[in-house]
Amino acid sequence: MKAARFTDAQKAFILKQGTDGTPVAEICRKAGISQATYFNWKKKYMMAFCRPR
């Protein structure tokens, strides 16, 4: 399996910028990721935080 390029902390930092009002296109350009990757991460991590206990 290929090693991850970004740590979970880095992914969380990138996703947090989206909640601060920065346009997704700008975030992705600065991070060097596609918008599809951004939204896949968002779906994955938001589901992890919203899981009922």
NORVEN-V786951 format. One line per field, one symbol per residue. ss: DSSP state (a for helix, b for strand, c for the rest). psi: psi as a letter, one per 30 degrees, with the letter a starting at -180 (. if undefined). burial: b if it has 24 or more other ideal C-beta (glycine too) atoms within 12 Angstrom, else e. A space follows every 50 residues. Layout:
ss=???
psi=???
burial=???
//
This chain:
ss=cccccccaaaaaaaaaaaaccccaaaaaaaacccaaaaaaaaaaaaaaaa ccc
psi=kkkkfkleeeeeeeeeeeffgkkeeeeeeefhlleeeeeeeeeeeeeefg kk.
burial=eeeeeeeeeebeebbebbeeeeebeebbeebebeeeebeebbeebeeeee eee
//
